[in-house]
Amino acid sequence: MMGLFSQAGSHIKRARGFSVDDRAPEDTEPDDTSILDENEGSVILSLISQLRVGMDLSKVTFPTFVLEPRSMLERITDFMSHPDLIFGAEKCDDPEERFIRILQYYLAGWHIKPKGVKKPYNPVLGEFFRCRYDYQNGTQGFYVAEQVSHHPPVSAFLYISPANRICIVGELRPKSKFLGNSVSTTMEGENRITLMGAPDDGEYVVTMPNMYARGILFGKMVLELGDTCVVKNEKNKLFCDLEFKTKVPTMLAGDCCLTLYQGFFSGTYNAIAGRVRRGNSDTGEVSGRWSHVMEFKSIKSGSKRVLFDAGRDGLSIAPKYVPDIEEQEPYESRRLWKDVTQAIEEKNMERATEAKSTVEDAQRELRRRREESGEIFIPHYFERRDGRWEPKLNIPRDDSSEAIDAVQTWIWPPTVG
């Protein structure tokens, strides 16, 4: 495979500033990489030959063999897989301990990923995904996400568990660019977490690292998380700047600069590092690998604690209940993409491509009709308020059965007619 990409890639005009050093780190693991066969490699090369460094990829159609058979709206649920790490956090007297519990929840979401380098379906405007979680303590959690904008793409989501006093509202605005031998995805947006049992804390705000698909021309493809994200609680003046370390530089062409991330060709693949501070004083350090074990070390006492062990704690992923496809509405993710998903699972890439085109063509036709009629799309579950996408729900602040019923009725309204 390396011979195929090296040979074919040599015929592609290299942009000024591009370097073949932008390739997969040597210590990547098999599940983190993709090796394409000859036909797939030819398709990738044909696609890349039409691109220019720095090009926005939002309108580029990727081949189906690089797709993960689920929508981005469903992939976001990976971060709702270990909510038990927050259950009961409001009972902790120490604000820093509550903050660490939020940090644990956030870091626990990264170990869940498809094998190799895959991207989920780009949701179409108005698409939505909803599910319910049944927990071992007898409580439930509820999730709904909706594609509220197409240009630019915006996915809004809500997770709430009234019984466990947790609410998470957020939005993602991914932006992808071609960088030469890599594709970068900037994950704009944030998660806003509320401990409903500790209202004085206000919101805990979490941003996302960026993603890089490396080695698309030379060697094997690999996914890396990179750059810095922030976890913060301004009410208690608690902050954590987390660096997802990359082992590969990102080469930008033309008049752009060359950015070398800390840890270039050093350290460990999938490494993270961060400092927790309260006000202007550092209180602890975060270190480890997001795919393995992450630890927190107290600066005051020198003691260490495991934040998350993916090999051990990652086995207890909260299962989600999703109605059968026959019971779903036409724009629910699994029903909307069911033909594409079935074809991918059967490894019938030709039929998957046809099914994907059917979904996309229907969306283009619907957009054309809206433009002609002057119709403005109005999301069902979310609305924009003060620059943020918020659920059209008066979020219950208690854990009563009435609150739980109100959430369920809003997400799954009774069928009319």
N, C-alpha and C positions, 0 to 999 in steps of 0.2 A: 504494500500500500504506500509506503514511503516513496518507493521508486516511481509509482504512478503519479503521485502528486508532485514530486520533485521534477519529473520529466515534463509533465504537462504544464506545470506551473511556470516552467522556464520560458514558455511561449507567451505568457501573459505579461504585458508591459507593466513594469513595477512603478508605482507612484514614487515621486521623490520623497525620501524620508522613511520608506518602508524597509524593514529588515527581516530576513529569514530567521533571526533569533527569536521572533515572536512565535514560539512553538510550545508544545506541551512540556511541562516539567517532567523530569525523568522518574520521579518517585510517585507518580499518579497511580491510582489503584484501578484494577480492571473495570469495576462498576462505574468509574468516573469517566471512562473514555469510550469513544466510538471509532470503529474501524470499518470503513465503507468498502463494499465490493467494487469491482471495476465499473459496472454500469452506474452505480450510485455516485462514484467518484467523477465520472464523465458528466453527469447531470449537474453536480456541484460546480465543476469547472466551467460548464456552459453558463451557469447562472452568474458566477463571479466575474466572468469575462465581460459582462454587461455593466458591472458596477464600477464606481469610482470611490477612492478613499474619502471618507467623510460623508458619503451619501446617506440620507435618511432612508431607512428600510421599511417604513410603515406601509408603503404601498407595494412592496416587493412580495411576490408569491413564492413561498418556500416549498420545495418538494415534500411530498407526504411522508417519505421515509425518515425525515428528521422530526416528525411530529410526535408528541406524546398524546396518546388517545384520550384526552380530556381537555376541557376548556380552562382558560386562565381563571375563570370565576370559581371553578372547582379546585384548582391548584392552591388558591389562597387558603383553603381549609387546612392545608398542611400546618398552618400556624395555630389551628384550633385543636391539634391532636393531643396536647398535654395541658389542658386547662387546669387539671388538678394541682399543678404547681402553684396556681394562684388561689385555689380554694382555701378560704379561711385566712387569707393574708390580712384582711381588715382587723383581725383579732390580735395581730402583732403590735405591741406597744411602741416599738422602735420604728420610726419612719424609714430608717436606712434598711431595716430588715424587710419592710414592705417593698421597698425599691428593689432589693436583691431578688425578691420573689418574682417581680415583674421581669427583671433581667433574665431569670431562669426560663420563664415562659417563652420569651422572645428567642433565646438561643436554642431552645429545644425544637424549633420548627425547621431548622435547616437540614437535619440529617435525612429527612424524607425527600427522596428525589428519584426520578426514573433512572434506569440504567443507561449509561452513556450520555451523549449530548442531545437532548430533546427539548423541543419547545411546545408548549400547549397551544391549542387552537386560539387564534385571535377572536375574542367574542364579537358578535355582530351587535349593532345597536338594538337595544331593547331585550337582548338575551338575558336570562336570569338563571341562577342556580340556588336551590334551597334544600336544607336538610335538617335533621334533628339528631341529637346525641342523647343516648341513654347511659347514664353513669352508674358505676357500681354502688354508689351511696344512695341510689334511688332517685337522684335528681336528673334534670334534663337541661340541655343547652340547645339553642336554636340559631341557625345561620341563614342569611340570605345575601346574595350579591347580584348586582345588576350592571350591565354595560350602559352607562348613562350618557356617553359621548363617543362618537366614532372618529372625528377629526377635531382635536387630538383624541386618541383613545383614553378613556377613563373608566375604571372599574371601581364602583362603590360597594361597600360591604358592611354588614352588621352581624356581630355575634353577641348573644345575650343569654345569660343563665340567671334568671331572677332568684332561683333557690340558692345559688352560690354567690349572689351579689356581685356579678361581673358583667360589664358591658364593654364591647370593643367596637368602635366605629372607625372606618378608614377608607382610603381611596388609593389606588395605584395608577400612575401615569407613565407607563414604560415608553422609552424612546430608544430605538436601536439605530446603530450606525455601523457601516463597513469600515474597518481600519486597516485592511491589507490582508494579513493572515489571521485576522480576528474579527468577530462581530461583538460589539459592546452594546449592552442594554442598560441604560440609566433608569433606575427605578425611583422616579419621583413619587411624592405622596408620603403618607404617614399613617400609623396606627395610633388611635387615641383610646387609651384604656382607662376605665373608671372602676374603682372599687366602690360599689354603691353603699357598702357598709362603712366606708371611711370618706364621706363626702368632703371633708375639710381638705383632703389631699388634692382635690381637683383632678386634672387629667395627667396621666403618664403618656408622654408622646414618644413614639419610636419611629425612626426613619429606616430606610433600607440601604444595603450596600448595592453596588453595581455588579453586573454579571458579564463575563467574557467567555465566549466560545472560541477557544484557541485552536490553532493547527488546522484550519480549514483548507489550507493549500499545501502545507508541508507537515508530514508526520501524521500522528493520530489526533483526532479532535478530543478536546477536553474542556470541561466547564470549570471556571474559577469564579469565586466571589472576590471582589476587590474594593478598595477605597474605604472611606470612613462613614459610619452611621452614628446616630446619637440616640441615647435613651435619656429622657429628662423628666423631672417633676419639679416644676418651677415653684410650686407652693412651699415645698420643703427644701428648695435650693439643692436638689440632688441631681447629679449628672453623671453620665458615663459616655465617653468618646471611645467607640470600638473601631479598631482597624482590622479589616479582613485583608490579610497580607497575600499579595500575589508574588509569584516567583518569576514572573515574566513582565517585561516592560510593555507599555502600550505605545506603538509608533503612530504618530499622527503626521500626515503628509502636508505638503504645501507650506503655508505660512504658519501652521500650527507648531507648537513646541513639542519636544520629546519629553514625556513624563516618565520618570523612573520611580516606581513605588518602593517604599521601604521594604526591605526583605528581598530585593532583586537577586535571584539566583542564590539565595541563602535561606536558612531556616527550614521550615517544614511545610509541605503542601497542606492547604486548608487551615492554616494557622490563623489565630486571632490574638489580639492583644488590646488591652484597654485599661483605663484608670477610672475608678469611681471617686467622685469628689463631692464634698458638701460645702457649698459656698466656694471659697478659694483654697480649701484644704483637701488634699488627697486622703482618702480613707481606705482604699483597697485597690488591688490589681486583679485584672482578669487575664487568663492565659489558657492556652490549650489548642485543640483542633475542633472545629465545629462538627466534623464528621466522627469524632471519637469522644474524648473527655475534655471538659472545660472546668477550670477551677477559679475560685476567688480566694485571694490572700489578703488578710487584714493587715494594714500597715501598722496599726497600733499594737496588736498582739502578736503578729507574725503567724497566726494560725491559718490553716488552709481548709477549704471545704469544697466538695465537688458540686458544681452547679448543675451539670448534666453529663451523664454517661450514655452515649448513644447506643453502645453495645448492650447495656443493661436496661436503662430506663426507656430506650427507644422501642422496646418490645411491647410496651403497654400503651399503644396508640388507641385513642378513643375511637371506636367504630361509629360510623355515621349511617343513619337511616335515610334512604332516598326512595320515594315511591317508584313503583315499576314504571317503565317508560310508557306503557299503555295508559297509565293514570296521569301522566304529566301533560302540561300544556305545550302547544307547538313551539314556543320560544324558550322552554326550559332546556338547559344545556345538553343533557344526555339525550333527550328526544331530538333536538335540533341537529345534533352531530352523529346520530346513531348509525347511519349508513357509512359514514367515514370511519367511525370507530370500529365497526364490524369488519370493514375491509382491511384496516390496518392490523387488527388482531389476526385476521386470516392471511396476512402478508400479501394481499392482493393490492399492490400499489397502483395499478392502472384503474381499478374500480374505486379506490380511495380518492384518487385525483379527480375522477368524474363526479363522485359524490360531493367532494369539497367544492368543486366548481358550481354544482347545482345550488348549494347553500349561498355561495358568494354572488352568483348571478341573480338569485332571487332578491338578495339584499340590495344590489345595485338597482334593480328594477323598482323596488319599493322606494329607494331614495330618489329616483328619477320622478316617480309619481308624486312624492311629497313636494319636491321642488316645483313641479308644474302647478300643483294645487295651492302652494303656499302654506301647506300644513307644517306645523312645528311639532317635533317629537317631544313628548312629555314622559319622563320616566315614571314607572308605576310605584316603585318603592322609595325612591330618594328624590330630594330636591336640593337646590343650591341655596345656601343661606350664609351670608357674610363670608363668601369666598370659599366655603367648604360644602361638600356633599353630605347631607344629613338625612337620616331616615324619616319618612313621613309617619312617624309614630311618636306618640307621647310616651316616652320610655318609662315603664313602671319603676318606681323607686323602692318597692317592697318585694318581699318573697312570697306573697299570698297566692293562693290558687287562682284568684281573680286576675292577678298580674300575669301569671303563666298563661291563662286562657286568652288574655288580651293579645299577648305576643303571638300565640299560635294562630289565632283568628286573623291577625293582620298578615302573617306570612302565608297562611293557607286559608284564604277567605272561602266561605261556603259557596259551592257551585250553584249558579242561578240557572233555572230552566232545565 
